[in-house]
């Protein structure tokens, strides 16, 4: 577990190691590169001329942005997400 400093409140909360921004965002980029490799192999099979580096960059940037957005949502709403319930509570 690592500690994440919450600058708004000055408090800390523990988080799993995979939720550290460096680990989480780099994993998202690695997933994007894997999808780029899959698409490059598929396009090569159909004789469509495209450079692998271009696909790696495009997919890498897309998954980098998604990783940043998802991590920011987790950073901001992580405690609420963990407490979330599938059922609505009725107030009476």
LINQUIGI-V173146 format. One record per pair of residues at least 12 apart in sequence whose C-alpha atoms are under 8 Angstrom apart, sorted by sequence separation. I is the first residue (numbers start at 0). J is the second residue. D is the distance in whole Angstrom. If there is no record, write none. Layout:
I;J;D, I;J;D
This chain:
1;13;6, 2;14;6, 39;51;6, 0;13;6, 1;14;6, 0;14;5, 1;15;6, 0;15;5, 1;16;6, 36;51;7, 39;54;7, 0;16;5, 35;51;8, 38;54;8, 1;19;8, 36;54;8, 35;54;6, 36;55;7, 35;55;5, 32;55;5, 35;58;6, 31;55;8, 34;58;7, 35;59;8, 32;58;6, 31;58;5, 32;59;6, 31;59;5, 28;58;8, 29;59;7, 31;61;7, 28;59;5, 31;62;5, 28;60;7, 30;62;7, 31;63;8, 28;62;5, 27;62;6, 28;63;5, 27;63;6, 25;63;8, 27;65;8, 28;66;7, 24;63;6, 27;66;5, 24;66;5, 23;66;7, 24;67;6, 24;70;8, 23;70;7, 20;70;7, 18;70;8
